[in-house]
């Protein structure tokens, strides 16, 4: 059961029109491709994808599951949005509530075990190994965990375990963590345990696995174990972590390898023309998606499918998503450009001093400029750092042809 209904509000304007799992990553993928590919590579052939917030792009991308070999009559992939039933009509109000509302789907397959996944992390993991661990321990619930630096542990649900990996206690985002073993939001349940636990907690508002289900199970003497994962795992829930994860792909020796044949990442790829790099262009340390046309200079960046970069434009340390068009004589530094953005000629983005954002300083930070899906930027404007733009902007929207560092320009209804 793949939880993919979250908004991802800390990604700012990138998720105005798409759920977080649908956000582009690594030039050709979407974030949800990673858990879906993990399922395929682990031999899992029945996957329910629970959607809610802005599901159109996600639903279209998943389709009937063909890229992941999940297009089958019995099993395969099924998209599970909230629905109205007799006597009940509500949105998913928490991670565990979403599973509870889809008991009929799970019951149809009468499983022995249920794997719960988050749809918004970047990693490669063999879930079969986790299931083997779960069986070996005779566990009721197994929580996938990863060791994190002590200074970051307060951001996570933290597991305290004994020498057998049995969970003896846990803390939800503790101020003073007693362990560095953080939950990855991945669980294996015995189906009978999951069913009885959620039935008992069904009236709990905003029913959540970390806040409610695990504490209840511990109080009722269920066998909870921690499965420690040692590979690469990245929560791309903030603009900074999203930017860092993409930039890590263009390192000389990337920590996360997208190219190995042993554990491929699958995606829904249309038939696209090859890349074109003009004679005048310069490109280095850059991932380039299919159908991209580059006439300028690109350094240390991720360029997605069908992007066009005009003559004499310079793109540096930036992420340019699908179908974006960047005009001539532009300069972009540490900029995230979402799908279908159009940037005019002689535009500078990511320039000037770095000052806190006046609107959401906790989201638009670290010197990153962000342009939301479908935005339009006119010719001859300058845009500073820690900025956000969303909508079809015009020259009149920019005072003295400038959006200063730390400012936000949102055109409602565009």
C-alpha positions in Angstrom: 0.0 0.0 0.0 1.7 3.1 -1.3 0.8 6.4 0.4 0.9 9.1 -2.3 -1.7 11.6 -1.4 0.4 14.2 0.4 0.7 17.8 -0.6 4.4 18.3 0.3 3.8 21.9 1.4 7.5 22.4 2.3 8.2 22.3 -1.5 6.4 25.5 -1.9 5.1 26.4 -5.4 6.5 23.1 -6.8 3.4 21.3 -5.4 0.7 24.0 -6.1 -0.6 21.8 -8.9 0.8 18.3 -8.2 1.2 16.0 -5.3 4.7 15.6 -3.9 5.2 12.1 -5.4 4.5 13.5 -8.8 7.3 16.1 -8.7 10.0 15.5 -11.3 13.4 14.2 -10.2 16.6 13.4 -12.0 15.6 14.7 -15.4 13.4 11.9 -16.5 11.7 10.5 -13.4 9.0 11.4 -10.9 9.5 10.8 -7.2 6.9 8.0 -7.1 9.0 6.0 -9.6 11.4 4.9 -6.8 9.0 3.0 -4.5 7.1 1.6 -7.5 10.4 0.4 -9.0 11.4 -1.0 -5.7 8.2 -3.0 -5.6 8.8 -4.4 -9.1 12.4 -5.3 -8.4 11.4 -6.9 -5.0 8.9 -9.2 -6.7 5.8 -7.4 -5.4 3.0 -7.6 -8.0 0.0 -6.1 -6.2 0.2 -2.4 -5.3 -2.5 0.0 -4.1 -1.6 3.7 -4.6 -3.5 6.0 -2.3 -4.0 9.4 -3.9 -5.7 12.5 -2.7 -4.1 16.0 -3.2 -3.9 17.2 -6.8 -3.9 13.7 -8.3 -4.2 14.3 -12.0 -0.5 14.3 -12.9 0.1 11.3 -10.7 -2.8 9.3 -12.0 -1.8 10.0 -15.6 1.8 9.0 -14.9 0.9 5.7 -13.2 -1.8 4.8 -15.8 -2.2 1.0 -15.9 1.2 0.4 -14.5 2.9 -0.8 -17.7 6.4 0.7 -17.1 6.7 -1.2 -13.8 5.2 -4.4 -15.2 2.2 -3.9 -13.0 -0.4 -4.0 -15.8 -2.3 -7.2 -15.0 -5.9 -8.3 -14.5 -5.4 -9.9 -11.1 -3.3 -7.7 -8.9 -1.0 -5.1 -10.6 -1.4 -1.4 -9.6 -4.6 0.2 -8.5 -5.1 3.9 -7.8 -7.2 4.3 -4.7 -8.6 7.9 -4.2 -11.0 8.7 -1.4 -14.6 7.7 -2.2 -18.1 8.1 -0.9 -19.9 5.1 0.7 -23.2 4.5 2.4 -23.1 6.5 5.7 -19.6 7.8 5.1 -17.9 10.4 3.0 -14.6 11.8 4.1 -11.1 12.6 2.9 -8.1 10.5 4.1 -7.3 12.3 7.4 -4.1 10.5 8.2 -1.7 7.8 6.9 -3.4 5.0 8.9 -6.9 6.3 8.2 -6.1 6.1 4.5 -5.3 2.4 4.9 -8.4 1.8 7.1 -10.6 3.3 4.4 -9.3 0.7 1.9 -9.7 -2.4 4.0 -12.0 -3.9 1.3 -9.2 -3.6 -1.3 -6.8 -5.4 1.0 -9.3 -8.0 2.0 -10.0 -8.9 -1.6 -6.5 -10.3 -1.8 -6.5 -11.9 1.7 -2.8 -11.3 2.3 -0.7 -12.7 5.1 1.5 -9.5 5.2 0.9 -5.9 4.2 3.7 -3.6 3.2 3.1 0.1 3.9 5.2 2.6 1.9 5.6 6.4 1.5 5.5 7.7 -2.0 7.9 10.6 -1.6 11.4 9.3 -0.8 14.4 8.6 -3.0 16.0 5.2 -2.4 16.5 1.7 -3.6 15.5 -1.1 -1.3 14.8 -4.8 -1.6 11.5 -5.3 0.4 12.0 -9.0 0.2 14.9 -8.8 2.5 12.8 -6.8 5.0 10.1 -9.4 4.8 12.6 -12.2 5.4 13.7 -10.3 8.5 10.1 -9.9 9.6 9.4 -13.7 9.3 12.7 -14.6 11.0 11.8 -12.5 14.0 8.2 -13.7 14.0 7.3 -10.0 14.2 3.8 -8.5 14.2 5.1 -5.2 12.9 8.5 -4.4 11.4 9.6 -0.8 11.0 12.3 0.1 8.4 14.9 2.4 10.0 18.0 4.3 9.1 20.7 5.7 11.2 20.8 9.5 11.1 23.2 12.1 12.6 22.3 12.9 16.2 21.7 16.6 15.4 19.0 15.6 12.8 17.3 12.9 14.9 14.7 15.3 16.4 13.1 15.6 12.9 12.1 11.9 12.9 10.3 9.2 14.7 13.1 7.5 16.7 13.2 3.8 17.7 14.9 2.5 20.8 15.8 -1.2 20.4 17.5 -4.0 22.4 20.3 -6.3 21.2 17.8 -8.4 19.2 16.4 -5.4 17.2 13.2 -5.5 19.2 11.7 -2.1 19.6 11.4 -1.3 23.3 10.4 2.3 23.0 10.0 5.1 20.5 9.8 8.8 20.4 8.0 11.0 17.9 10.4 13.9 16.9 12.0 14.1 20.4 13.7 17.2 21.6 16.5 15.1 23.2 16.7 11.8 21.2 17.8 8.7 23.0 18.7 7.0 19.7 19.7 7.8 16.1 17.6 5.0 14.6 15.0 6.9 12.6 11.8 5.5 11.1 11.7 5.6 7.2 7.9 5.4 7.1 8.0 1.9 5.8 6.2 -0.9 7.7 5.4 -4.5 7.3 2.3 -5.7 9.2 0.7 -9.1 9.7 -2.6 -8.5 8.1 -4.6 -9.7 11.1 -2.6 -7.3 13.4 -3.1 -4.3 11.1 -6.8 -5.0 10.7 -7.5 -5.4 14.4 -5.3 -2.4 15.4 -7.0 0.0 12.9 -10.4 -1.3 13.9 -9.7 -0.4 17.5 -8.4 3.1 16.6 -10.8 3.9 13.8 -12.4 6.9 15.7 -9.1 8.5 16.4 -8.9 11.8 14.5 -6.1 12.1 11.9 -5.1 8.5 12.5 -1.4 8.1 11.9 1.1 5.2 12.1 3.8 7.0 14.0 1.6 8.9 16.4 -1.1 6.3 17.1 -0.7 2.9 15.6 2.8 2.0 16.9 2.1 3.3 20.4 -1.2 1.3 20.5 0.6 -1.8 19.3 3.3 -1.4 21.9 0.8 -0.9 24.7 -0.9 -4.2 23.7 2.3 -6.2 23.7 2.7 -6.7 20.0 6.1 -7.8 18.7 7.7 -4.7 17.1 11.1 -4.9 15.4 13.4 -2.5 13.7 14.9 -3.4 10.3 18.0 -1.3 9.8 18.6 -0.2 6.2 22.1 0.9 5.3 21.7 2.2 1.8 21.0 5.6 0.3 17.7 7.2 1.5 16.6 10.8 1.0 13.5 12.5 2.2 13.1 15.3 -0.4 10.5 17.1 1.6 12.2 20.5 1.5 13.5 22.6 -1.4 17.0 22.4 0.0 16.9 18.6 0.3 15.3 18.3 -3.1 17.9 20.5 -4.7 20.7 18.6 -2.9 19.4 15.2 -4.0 19.3 16.3 -7.7 22.7 18.0 -7.5 24.2 14.8 -6.0 23.3 13.0 -9.2 25.9 15.0 -11.2 28.8 14.4 -8.8 31.8 12.7 -10.4 31.0 9.6 -8.3 27.3 10.0 -7.4 26.3 8.6 -4.0 23.0 7.5 -5.6 23.4 5.6 -8.9 20.6 5.8 -11.4 22.4 3.8 -14.0 23.1 0.3 -12.5 21.4 -2.5 -14.4 20.9 -4.6 -11.2 18.2 -2.4 -9.8 16.8 -0.2 -12.6 14.3 2.6 -11.9 11.4 2.5 -14.3 9.2 5.4 -15.4 6.5 6.3 -17.8 8.5 7.6 -20.8 6.8 8.8 -24.0 8.6 8.3 -27.3 10.8 11.4 -27.4 13.3 12.7 -29.8 17.0 12.7 -28.8 18.8 15.6 -27.2 20.3 18.3 -29.4 23.4 20.3 -28.3 24.3 23.1 -30.7 27.9 23.8 -31.9 28.0 27.0 -29.8 26.7 25.2 -26.6 28.9 24.2 -23.6 27.7 21.4 -21.2 29.5 19.8 -18.3 28.6 17.8 -15.2 24.9 17.8 -16.3 22.2 15.3 -16.7 20.2 15.9 -19.9 16.7 14.4 -20.5 15.4 13.3 -23.9 14.3 15.9 -26.4 16.3 18.7 -24.7 17.7 21.4 -26.9 20.7 23.4 -25.6 22.1 26.4 -27.3 23.8 28.0 -24.3 26.1 27.0 -21.4 25.0 24.5 -18.7 27.1 23.6 -15.7 26.4 21.2 -12.8 22.6 21.0 -13.5 19.8 18.6 -14.1 17.9 19.3 -17.4 14.7 17.4 -17.9 12.9 16.1 -21.1 11.9 18.7 -23.8 13.7 21.6 -22.2 14.9 24.4 -24.5 17.8 26.6 -23.4 18.4 29.6 -25.7 21.6 31.1 -27.1 24.1 32.7 -24.8 22.2 31.6 -21.7 24.1 30.3 -18.7 22.5 27.7 -16.4 24.5 26.9 -13.2 23.6 24.6 -10.2 20.0 24.5 -11.3 17.1 22.0 -11.9 15.0 22.6 -15.0 11.9 20.4 -15.3 10.0 19.1 -18.3 9.0 21.3 -21.2 10.5 24.5 -19.7 11.7 27.1 -22.2 14.5 29.5 -21.3 15.1 32.4 -23.7 18.4 33.9 -25.0 20.9 35.7 -22.9 19.6 34.4 -19.6 21.5 33.7 -16.4 20.1 31.2 -13.8 22.0 30.2 -10.7 20.7 27.8 -8.0 17.2 27.9 -9.5 14.5 25.3 -9.6 12.2 25.7 -12.6 9.1 23.5 -12.6 7.3 21.9 -15.6 6.0 24.1 -18.5 7.7 27.3 -17.4 8.5 30.0 -20.0 11.3 32.4 -19.3 11.8 35.3 -21.7 15.1 36.8 -23.0 17.7 38.7 -21.0 16.4 37.3 -17.6 18.6 36.9 -14.6 17.5 34.6 -11.8 19.3 33.8 -8.5 21.3 37.0 -8.3 21.9 39.7 -5.7 22.2 39.4 -1.9 20.8 36.5 0.1 18.1 37.8 2.5 15.3 35.9 4.3 12.1 35.4 2.4 9.3 37.7 3.6 6.5 35.2 3.0 7.7 31.8 4.1 11.4 32.0 5.3 11.4 28.4 6.4 10.5 27.2 2.9 12.2 29.6 0.5 15.7 29.6 1.8 19.3 28.6 1.2 19.7 31.0 -1.8 17.3 29.0 -4.0 14.9 30.7 -6.4 11.8 28.7 -7.4 9.4 29.0 -10.3 6.1 27.0 -10.1 4.5 25.0 -12.8 3.3 26.9 -15.9 4.8 30.2 -14.8 5.8 32.9 -17.3 8.6 35.4 -16.8 8.8 38.3 -19.2 11.9 39.7 -20.9 14.5 41.8 -19.2 13.7 41.1 -15.6 16.0 40.3 -12.6 15.0 37.9 -9.9 16.9 37.5 -6.6 17.6 34.7 -4.2 15.2 33.0 -1.8 12.4 34.0 -4.1 9.3 32.2 -5.5 7.2 32.9 -8.6 3.9 31.3 -9.6 1.6 32.3 -12.5 1.8 34.2 -15.7 3.7 37.3 -14.7 4.1 40.5 -16.8 6.6 43.3 -16.9 4.2 45.5 -14.8 4.5 43.0 -11.9 8.2 43.8 -11.5 9.1 47.1 -9.9 12.0 48.5 -11.9 12.1 45.2 -13.8 13.2 43.4 -10.6 11.9 41.0 -8.0 14.3 41.5 -5.0 15.8 38.7 -3.0 13.4 37.4 -0.4 10.3 38.5 -2.3 7.4 36.4 -3.7 5.3 36.9 -6.8 2.1 34.8 -6.9 -0.5 35.5 -9.7 -3.7 33.9 -8.4 -5.9 32.1 -11.0 -3.2 31.7 -13.6 
